[in-house]
Amino acid sequence: MGSRSKGNYTNPCLTLHQPWASLLVYGIKRVEGRSWPAPLRGRLWIHAASKVPDSDTIKAMENFYREIYAVNGITDLKFPEHYPVSRLLGCVEVVGCVKCEELACWKEVPEGVRLEAQTEFCWLCEQPQKLIIPFEMRGYQRIYNLERKIYEAAVRGLRPVQAPLPVKFLLPEPQDPFSLKPGSLVSCFDGSKAAEDKKPEGLLAAIAGARAAATQFSKNDNHQSITMQGQDADVSTRTREESEEFEKLDSELIKRADAKTQRNAE
C-alpha cells in the first residue's frame, strides 16, 4: 500500500457479516457503509464473520443489488453461489470516503452507486480481488492487521474479479490519495436534503428490504457491526485449527504455482 495507507496498519482487514462480505469481494457492492469515516486508503482485506446469514437476508440484499443495477441497464447479475463464514475472502481498494448525502447527489458516478448511499459514511471501493481458496481465520472488531504469515499466503492466492459495472471514483486532487473525504464533494451538495427523484415501487421496496436486513446487525455499529469474543484482541493470536488451515492453504498455493511453472517449462 505504501504511501496510500494511513494509520498504524500494515495489512489492514475488516470483518463483515455475510452476505455483505462476499458481495463486496465480488465487486457487486461498491460502497461499504459505516458509522465512522475510513481511516485508510489502499488495500483492505475482507473477512466474513461467523454468523451464518439467513435466507431472507440474502434474498433481500440480492434483490436490492438486482434493482439498483437495473437502473443502469444491467439485468444479468451473477451472485455468489455460497456465502462462507469465518473466512478470509479477498480484498478491495479503498479510494475514498464521503458522507451519505454527498454520494447520493454525486452525478459523476452511476445512479446505481448513488443508491448505495444508505449509511452515514460511505467507503468507496474499487479493484475487488478474491482468494482462490478462502481460508478459516478469526475476525476482530473495526480494522485490524493481518498477521504477516497469513498475508504472505493470502496475497499469492488473489485473483482479480470482473465486476458487473466497474466504477472509477475520481479524486478531487489526484496527487492526494486522501482528497476524496467527507466534505470534499460539497460543490455538488448545497447543504439541503438531496432531491429525491421519483423511484419505481420495486426499487423502493428493495431499498426498504435492504435497510431492514442491515438493521438486524446494527447493535454497536450503524451497519454490519459484529459481536465477537476478545474485543480489541491481539490479532496474532490464532487457534490451532486456524494455523492448520493456513498451512493447508499455503501448501496448496505452492503446489499450484509449481505445477504452473512445470507446464510452462514443458
Rosetta silent file (secondary structure, phi, psi, omega in degrees, C-alpha in Angstrom):
SEQUENCE: MGSRSKGNYTNPCLTLHQPWASLLVYGIKRVEGRSWPAPLRGRLWIHAASKVPDSDTIKAMENFYREIYAVNGITDLKFPEHYPVSRLLGCVEVVGCVKCEELACWKEVPEGVRLEAQTEFCWLCEQPQKLIIPFEMRGYQRIYNLERKIYEAAVRGLRPVQAPLPVKFLLPEPQDPFSLKPGSLVSCFDGSKAAEDKKPEGLLAAIAGARAAATQFSKNDNHQSITMQGQDADVSTRTREESEEFEKLDSELIKRADAKTQRNAE
SCORE:     score description
SCORE:     0.000 S_00000001
   1 L     0.000  -32.634  174.287    0.000    0.000    0.000 S_00000001
   2 H    57.825 -133.480 -174.230    2.947    2.302    0.595 S_00000001
   3 H   -70.482   -9.151 -178.024    2.116    5.994    0.775 S_00000001
   4 H   -79.383  -16.382 -176.830   -1.570    5.365    0.190 S_00000001
   5 L   -83.349  166.211  177.386   -2.058    3.946    3.683 S_00000001
   6 L  -153.582  145.230 -178.344   -2.698    5.890    6.838 S_00000001
   7 L    88.907  177.918 -176.500   -2.708    4.971   10.486 S_00000001
   8 L   -85.586   63.685 -178.581   -0.973    2.085   12.191 S_00000001
   9 L  -123.940  131.545  177.554   -1.967   -0.526    9.612 S_00000001
  10 L   -98.919  -58.642  175.361    0.330   -2.976    7.880 S_00000001
  11 L  -132.803   76.420 -170.053   -2.110   -5.292    6.110 S_00000001
  12 E   -64.692  143.914 -178.526   -5.486   -3.944    7.263 S_00000001
  13 E  -136.814  148.247  178.259   -8.520   -6.200    7.394 S_00000001
  14 E  -130.908  130.774  178.004  -12.201   -5.625    8.132 S_00000001
  15 E   -92.746  126.746  178.502  -14.672   -8.273    9.241 S_00000001
  16 E  -121.990  153.279  170.733  -18.155   -8.029    7.716 S_00000001
  17 L   -72.437  154.990  168.336  -21.258  -10.128    8.086 S_00000001
  18 L   -83.212  147.954    8.639  -22.461  -12.161    5.172 S_00000001
  19 L   -88.157    1.397 -174.705  -23.821  -11.594    2.571 S_00000001
  20 H   -61.089  -36.672 -177.146  -22.209   -8.112    2.576 S_00000001
  21 H   -61.505  -51.314 -179.088  -18.669   -9.513    2.731 S_00000001
  22 H   -67.435  -37.809  179.214  -18.935  -11.641   -0.413 S_00000001
  23 H   -60.936  -33.479  178.458  -20.913   -9.001   -2.297 S_00000001
  24 H   -72.428  -45.809 -178.653  -18.034   -6.576   -1.716 S_00000001
  25 H   -67.779  -29.599  178.593  -15.303   -9.007   -2.784 S_00000001
  26 L   -81.337   -1.508  177.320  -17.288   -9.994   -5.897 S_00000001
  27 L    79.588    5.524  177.829  -17.434   -6.331   -6.965 S_00000001
  28 L   -77.241  -45.153  176.345  -21.233   -6.185   -6.743 S_00000001
  29 L   -89.923  124.590 -176.484  -21.162   -3.963   -3.692 S_00000001
  30 L  -111.074   -8.751 -177.799  -19.058   -0.864   -4.336 S_00000001
  31 E  -129.345  123.012  175.087  -19.767    1.107   -1.200 S_00000001
  32 E   -97.984  119.095 -176.564  -19.127   -0.100    2.333 S_00000001
  33 E   -89.276  134.348 -179.653  -21.383    1.711    4.777 S_00000001
  34 E  -142.018  162.575  174.214  -20.108    2.637    8.233 S_00000001
  35 L   -93.267    3.986  179.413  -20.956    4.959   11.091 S_00000001
  36 L  -137.392  148.868 -176.461  -17.313    6.122   11.143 S_00000001
  37 L   -71.434  152.948  179.154  -15.056    7.508    8.387 S_00000001
  38 L   -66.921  124.746 -178.744  -12.446    5.329    6.667 S_00000001
  39 L   -90.247    9.408 -176.040   -9.086    5.835    8.416 S_00000001
  40 L  -148.238  168.033  170.218   -7.067    4.475    5.488 S_00000001
  41 L  -133.278  152.149 -179.907   -6.645    4.318    1.748 S_00000001
  42 E   106.637 -158.732 -173.811   -5.418    1.406   -0.312 S_00000001
  43 E   -66.007  132.585  175.219   -5.843   -2.341    0.070 S_00000001
  44 E  -129.665  118.590  178.166   -8.337   -3.554    2.651 S_00000001
  45 E   -76.111  144.507 -176.860   -8.698   -7.279    3.266 S_00000001
  46 E  -116.395  125.885 -179.261  -12.240   -8.567    3.741 S_00000001
  47 E  -120.156  138.048  179.555  -13.096  -11.289    6.237 S_00000001
  48 E   -91.555  130.036  179.932  -16.534  -12.870    6.688 S_00000001
  49 L   -66.504  173.202 -173.039  -17.852  -13.043   10.256 S_00000001
  50 L   -81.943  -14.488 -177.432  -19.017  -16.294   11.852 S_00000001
  51 L   -72.096  123.986  179.565  -22.750  -15.559   11.766 S_00000001
  52 L   -76.510  124.598 -178.348  -24.495  -17.658    9.111 S_00000001
  53 L   -71.932  141.238  177.468  -26.812  -15.427    7.064 S_00000001
  54 L   -82.744  160.874 -174.756  -30.442  -16.460    6.876 S_00000001
  55 H   -62.247  -33.110 -179.823  -32.103  -16.919    3.505 S_00000001
  56 H   -66.597  -38.889  178.288  -34.326  -13.852    3.939 S_00000001
  57 H   -65.278  -45.280  178.669  -31.307  -11.587    4.458 S_00000001
  58 H   -60.758  -45.133 -179.367  -29.554  -12.990    1.393 S_00000001
  59 H   -61.746  -43.002 -178.624  -32.712  -12.616   -0.670 S_00000001
  60 H   -63.598  -42.996 -177.980  -33.233   -9.021    0.484 S_00000001
  61 H   -73.128  -38.959  177.284  -29.679   -7.952   -0.333 S_00000001
  62 H   -64.889  -37.945  178.267  -29.562   -9.724   -3.687 S_00000001
  63 H   -66.503  -38.242  177.494  -32.874   -8.118   -4.616 S_00000001
  64 H   -58.711  -49.794 -178.398  -31.515   -4.708   -3.580 S_00000001
  65 H   -71.486  -31.217  175.934  -28.494   -5.025   -5.866 S_00000001
  66 H   -61.375  -42.285 -178.462  -30.586   -6.524   -8.655 S_00000001
  67 H   -71.240  -42.949 -175.661  -32.808   -3.440   -8.595 S_00000001
  68 H   -74.957  -28.115  174.614  -30.077   -0.793   -8.364 S_00000001
  69 H   -72.691  -32.745  178.329  -28.052   -2.387  -11.175 S_00000001
  70 H   -61.790  -28.970  177.350  -31.180   -2.495  -13.321 S_00000001
  71 L   -58.787  -32.261  179.066  -31.275    1.297  -13.040 S_00000001
  72 L  -100.488   16.835  173.416  -28.072    1.290  -15.119 S_00000001
  73 L    83.510   10.616  179.311  -29.358   -1.337  -17.536 S_00000001
  74 L  -101.327  116.797 -174.822  -27.617   -4.382  -16.040 S_00000001
  75 L  -122.130    5.898 -177.458  -30.049   -7.248  -15.563 S_00000001
  76 L  -118.717   46.089  179.661  -27.835  -10.338  -15.563 S_00000001
  77 L   -61.375  137.659  175.299  -26.099  -10.104  -12.186 S_00000001
  78 L  -111.178  109.994 -178.496  -24.327  -13.273  -11.083 S_00000001
  79 L   -86.719  160.112  177.311  -24.359  -13.586   -7.312 S_00000001
  80 L   -58.248  143.729  176.919  -22.030  -15.807   -5.278 S_00000001
  81 L   -73.277  -30.188 -178.685  -23.153  -19.422   -5.094 S_00000001
  82 L  -135.754  155.730  176.352  -22.158  -19.590   -1.444 S_00000001
  83 L  -123.127   80.635 -175.922  -21.637  -17.123    1.398 S_00000001
  84 L   -66.411  150.360  179.594  -18.913  -18.753    3.547 S_00000001
  85 L  -115.069  160.614 -179.075  -18.425  -17.621    7.134 S_00000001
  86 L    54.088   40.937 -177.731  -15.302  -17.285    9.301 S_00000001
  87 E  -133.519  144.320  167.925  -13.202  -16.998    6.167 S_00000001
  88 E   -80.347  123.159 -170.249  -10.769  -14.513    4.672 S_00000001
  89 E  -102.444  -34.254 -174.934  -12.352  -13.834    1.261 S_00000001
  90 E   161.504 -149.120 -177.175  -10.197  -11.329   -0.601 S_00000001
  91 E  -154.855  166.016  173.277   -9.637   -7.595   -0.727 S_00000001
  92 E  -137.409  168.780  174.365  -10.672   -4.261   -2.246 S_00000001
  93 E  -104.641  117.531  175.535   -9.002   -0.888   -2.703 S_00000001
  94 E   -84.104  114.850 -175.181  -10.488    1.860   -0.546 S_00000001
  95 E  -107.732   -9.537 -179.893  -10.053    5.024   -2.623 S_00000001
  96 E  -174.946  172.910  177.909  -12.221    7.467   -0.714 S_00000001
  97 E  -153.104  124.067 -179.861  -14.831    8.116    1.935 S_00000001
  98 E  -133.175  167.588  177.170  -17.692   10.616    1.749 S_00000001
  99 E   -75.344  156.731 -178.043  -20.875   11.384    3.619 S_00000001
 100 H   -53.429  -47.672 -175.825  -24.096    9.703    2.576 S_00000001
 101 H   -67.837  -27.738  177.266  -25.674   12.900    1.250 S_00000001
 102 H   -69.428  -47.700 -179.658  -22.583   13.685   -0.840 S_00000001
 103 H   -63.934  -38.394 -175.832  -22.571   10.323   -2.594 S_00000001
 104 H   -61.581  -22.489 -178.462  -26.338   10.437   -3.120 S_00000001
 105 L  -117.986   14.064 -178.553  -26.009   13.552   -5.319 S_00000001
 106 L   -81.620  101.422 -174.026  -22.642   12.848   -6.973 S_00000001
 107 L   -73.213   -9.546 -178.559  -23.526   12.936  -10.658 S_00000001
 108 L   -78.800   -8.623  179.073  -20.068   11.720  -11.713 S_00000001
 109 L  -117.062  157.445 -179.452  -20.902    8.126  -10.687 S_00000001
 110 L   -57.648  151.664 -178.132  -23.681    5.820  -11.971 S_00000001
 111 H   -58.638  -36.939  179.420  -27.078    6.213  -10.379 S_00000001
 112 H   -59.185  -36.422  177.543  -26.887    2.689   -9.006 S_00000001
 113 H   -67.827  -40.763  179.152  -23.801    3.645   -6.988 S_00000001
 114 H   -61.677  -31.459  179.670  -25.582    6.706   -5.620 S_00000001
 115 L   -72.987  -12.405  176.213  -28.377    4.419   -4.450 S_00000001
 116 L   -79.506   -5.569  179.833  -25.859    2.551   -2.297 S_00000001
 117 L   -76.351   88.156 -175.525  -25.613    5.640   -0.079 S_00000001
 118 L  -123.336    0.200 -178.245  -27.582    4.242    2.846 S_00000001
 119 L  -134.193  168.850 -172.705  -25.316    4.929    5.842 S_00000001
 120 L   -58.019  -48.299  178.992  -23.614    7.939    7.421 S_00000001
 121 E  -116.877  136.689 -177.672  -20.176    7.312    5.906 S_00000001
 122 E  -115.090  112.340  177.037  -19.611    5.654    2.544 S_00000001
 123 E   -85.211  123.094 -174.159  -16.289    3.924    1.940 S_00000001
 124 E   -93.615  122.384 -170.797  -15.684    3.891   -1.821 S_00000001
 125 E  -119.783  139.549  177.557  -14.177    0.648   -3.064 S_00000001
 126 E  -131.814  175.499  170.752  -12.529   -0.399   -6.330 S_00000001
 127 E    48.504   57.647  177.944  -10.469   -3.286   -7.759 S_00000001
 128 E   -66.091  143.059  174.114  -12.045   -6.257   -5.952 S_00000001
 129 E  -137.916  142.767  179.388   -9.973   -9.431   -5.739 S_00000001
 130 E  -121.934  154.866  179.053  -10.946  -12.767   -4.255 S_00000001
 131 E   -78.251  140.180  174.567   -8.949  -15.657   -2.880 S_00000001
 132 E   -59.625  -42.455 -179.290   -8.805  -18.884   -4.851 S_00000001
 133 E  -126.946   95.160  174.496   -9.194  -20.709   -1.551 S_00000001
 134 E   -59.898  135.750 -177.876  -10.896  -18.695    1.220 S_00000001
 135 E  -126.720  155.999 -172.117   -9.481  -19.978    4.481 S_00000001
 136 E   -71.989  136.002  173.236  -10.646  -20.018    8.041 S_00000001
 137 L  -161.241  164.904 -179.344   -9.476  -17.395   10.489 S_00000001
 138 L   -86.478  144.592  177.116  -10.791  -15.387   13.386 S_00000001
 139 L  -104.942  166.385  179.894  -12.145  -11.880   12.924 S_00000001
 140 L  -138.216  168.856 -178.898  -11.953   -8.810   15.152 S_00000001
 141 L   -78.078  153.224 -179.826  -13.806   -5.557   15.569 S_00000001
 142 L    53.877 -149.359 -177.506  -13.121   -2.484   13.452 S_00000001
 143 E   -95.788  136.233  179.484   -9.898   -2.556   11.383 S_00000001
 144 E  -139.123  162.765 -179.632   -7.063   -4.848   12.413 S_00000001
 145 E   -88.899  134.517  171.300   -3.795   -6.027   10.892 S_00000001
 146 L   -69.471  143.507  173.134   -3.474   -9.428    9.296 S_00000001
 147 L   -63.275  142.373 -174.051   -0.646  -11.476   10.697 S_00000001
 148 H   -56.285  -40.587 -177.789    2.264  -11.328    8.263 S_00000001
 149 H   -65.056  -37.820  176.998    2.304  -15.086    7.671 S_00000001
 150 H   -65.971  -44.363 -179.704   -1.390  -15.071    6.761 S_00000001
 151 H   -59.879  -45.747 -176.541   -0.869  -12.104    4.466 S_00000001
 152 H   -62.453  -34.996  176.761    2.053  -13.722    2.646 S_00000001
 153 H   -74.825  -43.236 -175.779   -0.007  -16.838    1.916 S_00000001
 154 H   -65.759  -40.285 -174.881   -3.168  -14.951    1.005 S_00000001
 155 H   -64.155  -25.761  177.659   -1.557  -12.490   -1.394 S_00000001
 156 H   -75.768  -18.931 -177.050   -0.355  -15.398   -3.556 S_00000001
 157 L  -102.453   13.499 -179.408   -3.907  -16.682   -3.883 S_00000001
 158 E   -81.535  142.519  174.207   -5.585  -13.476   -5.073 S_00000001
 159 E  -135.354  136.054  178.788   -7.327  -13.278   -8.429 S_00000001
 160 E   -60.520  149.858  178.915   -8.915  -10.141   -9.983 S_00000001
 161 L  -109.439  136.003  174.015  -12.706  -10.051  -10.148 S_00000001
 162 L   -87.384   97.803 -178.355  -14.632   -8.901  -13.200 S_00000001
 163 L   -69.798  150.187 -178.842  -17.185   -6.632  -11.569 S_00000001
 164 L   -64.478  -30.663  177.522  -20.575   -6.229  -13.291 S_00000001
 165 L  -149.897   82.583 -179.091  -20.126   -2.449  -13.531 S_00000001
 166 L   -58.726  139.499 -178.429  -16.612   -1.298  -12.550 S_00000001
 167 L  -124.628  136.676  174.818  -16.578    2.242  -11.176 S_00000001
 168 L  -109.130  113.498  178.970  -13.712    4.692  -11.005 S_00000001
 169 L   -87.198  111.336 -175.428  -14.134    7.211   -8.202 S_00000001
 170 L   -75.707  132.738  178.489  -12.252   10.320   -9.339 S_00000001
 171 L   -80.384  136.989  176.069  -10.138   12.089   -6.729 S_00000001
 172 L   -58.147  -37.197  177.511  -10.619   15.869   -6.401 S_00000001
 173 L  -127.799   97.529 -174.962   -6.810   16.137   -6.163 S_00000001
 174 L   -52.871  -29.292 -179.109   -5.160   13.195   -7.954 S_00000001
 175 L   -76.682  -14.708 -177.379   -1.848   13.752   -6.151 S_00000001
 176 L  -113.836  105.247 -177.932   -3.526   13.401   -2.760 S_00000001
 177 L   -64.137  -15.216  179.698   -4.986    9.908   -2.101 S_00000001
 178 L  -101.830   12.531 -177.396   -6.944   11.304    0.849 S_00000001
 179 L   -73.140  -22.284  177.741   -8.578   14.150   -1.096 S_00000001
 180 L   -89.999   87.077 -171.650  -11.819   12.181   -1.562 S_00000001
 181 L  -137.138  168.396  178.629  -13.041   12.650    2.002 S_00000001
 182 L   -53.477  126.518 -179.003  -16.120   13.855    3.872 S_00000001
 183 L    96.601  -11.905 -176.864  -16.840   17.398    2.741 S_00000001
 184 L   -76.078  -16.963 -179.343  -14.784   17.158   -0.457 S_00000001
 185 L  -106.174   25.330 -175.890  -17.892   16.948   -2.674 S_00000001
 186 H   -59.902  -25.496 -178.770  -19.594   19.954   -1.140 S_00000001
 187 H   -65.797  -23.030  179.757  -19.780   21.591   -4.578 S_00000001
 188 H   -98.762    2.537 -177.696  -22.365   19.026   -5.673 S_00000001
 189 L  -132.756  121.194 -173.044  -24.344   19.301   -2.458 S_00000001
 190 L   -87.734    6.682  178.320  -25.989   22.552   -1.419 S_00000001
 191 L    94.040  -17.424  176.366  -26.472   21.551    2.229 S_00000001
 192 L   -91.455  171.648  179.437  -30.154   20.830    1.879 S_00000001
 193 L   -63.253  130.169 -178.502  -31.646   17.381    1.569 S_00000001
 194 L   -57.103  138.627  179.998  -30.690   15.886   -1.763 S_00000001
 195 L   -62.517  133.696 -179.028  -33.543   15.942   -4.211 S_00000001
 196 L  -104.552  113.463  176.268  -35.235   12.583   -4.411 S_00000001
 197 L   -70.242  153.611  177.998  -36.351   11.557   -7.855 S_00000001
 198 L   -66.461  122.347 -176.713  -39.481    9.511   -8.080 S_00000001
 199 L  -105.350  148.514  177.000  -38.363    5.897   -7.844 S_00000001
 200 L   -60.095  151.811 -178.495  -40.187    2.793   -9.099 S_00000001
 201 H   -60.466  -37.259  179.682  -42.090    0.856   -6.459 S_00000001
 202 H   -62.666  -39.510  178.851  -39.879   -2.190   -6.959 S_00000001
 203 H   -68.163  -43.529  178.782  -36.763   -0.143   -6.249 S_00000001
 204 H   -61.199  -40.750  178.638  -38.291    1.477   -3.175 S_00000001
 205 H   -64.974  -39.338  179.660  -39.299   -1.939   -1.840 S_00000001
 206 H   -65.543  -40.764  178.062  -35.771   -3.274   -2.454 S_00000001
 207 H   -64.032  -43.769  178.999  -34.204   -0.332   -0.579 S_00000001
 208 H   -62.774  -39.880  179.345  -36.596   -0.845    2.341 S_00000001
 209 H   -65.913  -40.100  179.118  -35.791   -4.552    2.402 S_00000001
 210 H   -65.914  -40.634  178.387  -32.044   -3.908    2.409 S_00000001
 211 H   -64.240  -41.040  179.084  -32.368   -1.424    5.261 S_00000001
 212 H   -64.268  -39.904  179.967  -34.425   -3.889    7.280 S_00000001
 213 H   -65.991  -42.130 -179.382  -31.845   -6.630    6.678 S_00000001
 214 H   -66.566  -32.148 -177.987  -28.963   -4.381    7.731 S_00000001
 215 H   -61.059  -28.196  179.707  -30.814   -3.331   10.886 S_00000001
 216 L   -60.336  -25.639 -176.062  -30.533   -6.887   12.214 S_00000001
 217 L  -106.882   14.874 -174.219  -26.803   -6.354   12.597 S_00000001
 218 L   -97.912   69.234  179.914  -26.952   -2.818   13.990 S_00000001
 219 L   -95.160  -61.091 -178.165  -26.052   -3.355   17.619 S_00000001
 220 L  -108.099  -16.127  178.474  -22.807   -1.467   18.214 S_00000001
 221 L  -125.926  158.578 -175.918  -22.171   -0.105   14.742 S_00000001
 222 L   -69.226  -19.410 -177.283  -24.594    1.548   12.337 S_00000001
 223 L  -156.424  124.238  174.940  -24.135   -1.194    9.758 S_00000001
 224 L    62.222   34.473  177.078  -22.832   -4.723    9.933 S_00000001
 225 L   -68.654  153.405 -174.375  -21.494   -4.453   13.478 S_00000001
 226 L  -125.542  140.521  177.863  -20.080   -7.685   14.823 S_00000001
 227 L  -107.297  114.887 -177.203  -20.213   -9.302   18.244 S_00000001
 228 L  -138.918  156.787  175.594  -17.100  -11.347   18.973 S_00000001
 229 L   -74.258  150.481  175.259  -15.146  -12.561   21.940 S_00000001
 230 L    72.846   54.178  178.839  -11.950  -10.761   22.779 S_00000001
 231 L   -59.288  135.406 -177.098  -12.717   -7.196   21.749 S_00000001
 232 L    58.489   32.160 -179.795   -9.507   -5.436   20.662 S_00000001
 233 L   -71.449  163.126  178.124   -7.705   -8.756   20.993 S_00000001
 234 L   -67.878  122.673 -175.565   -4.190   -9.312   19.714 S_00000001
 235 L   -69.314  -12.910  179.861   -4.508  -10.152   16.009 S_00000001
 236 L   -83.464   -7.286  179.654   -1.542  -12.506   16.223 S_00000001
 237 L   -83.829  118.648 -179.930   -3.468  -14.876   18.491 S_00000001
 238 L  -133.000  152.195  176.205   -4.894  -17.761   16.460 S_00000001
 239 L   -75.121  163.620  177.882   -6.298  -21.146   17.338 S_00000001
 240 H   -61.150  -37.363  179.883   -4.505  -24.344   16.379 S_00000001
 241 H   -63.511  -39.677  179.233   -7.254  -25.033   13.836 S_00000001
 242 H   -64.966  -40.532  179.406   -6.672  -21.654   12.181 S_00000001
 243 H   -64.108  -41.162  178.822   -2.936  -22.317   11.962 S_00000001
 244 H   -65.028  -38.801  178.543   -3.550  -25.722   10.392 S_00000001
 245 H   -63.832  -42.538  178.215   -5.956  -24.151    7.884 S_00000001
 246 H   -61.303  -44.050 -179.271   -3.356  -21.562    6.983 S_00000001
 247 H   -62.197  -39.054  179.333   -0.679  -24.243    6.477 S_00000001
 248 H   -64.825  -41.931  178.929   -3.006  -26.181    4.140 S_00000001
 249 H   -61.706  -47.884 -178.673   -3.696  -23.020    2.118 S_00000001
 250 H   -58.366  -44.654 -179.480   -0.003  -22.203    1.865 S_00000001
 251 H   -63.852  -42.473 -178.614    0.820  -25.743    0.733 S_00000001
 252 H   -64.572  -41.920 -179.652   -1.968  -25.774   -1.857 S_00000001
 253 H   -65.978  -38.714  178.999   -0.906  -22.427   -3.341 S_00000001
 254 H   -65.752  -42.061  178.282    2.721  -23.559   -3.587 S_00000001
 255 H   -59.265  -43.881 -179.084    1.653  -26.787   -5.334 S_00000001
 256 H   -65.054  -40.924  179.818   -0.391  -24.799   -7.865 S_00000001
 257 H   -65.208  -41.206  179.392    2.482  -22.396   -8.540 S_00000001
 258 H   -64.878  -41.449 -179.942    4.927  -25.300   -9.021 S_00000001
 259 H   -63.720  -40.058  179.888    2.546  -27.093  -11.383 S_00000001
 260 H   -65.994  -41.077  179.225    2.089  -23.945  -13.474 S_00000001
 261 H   -62.553  -40.998 -179.803    5.868  -23.448  -13.638 S_00000001
 262 H   -65.290  -41.572  178.918    6.353  -27.047  -14.783 S_00000001
 263 H   -62.260  -42.113  179.931    3.713  -26.704  -17.503 S_00000001
 264 H   -64.562  -35.484 -179.259    5.354  -23.531  -18.802 S_00000001
 265 H   -68.709  -32.826  179.523    8.746  -25.250  -18.881 S_00000001
 266 L   -72.221    0.000    0.000    7.317  -28.094  -20.960 S_00000001
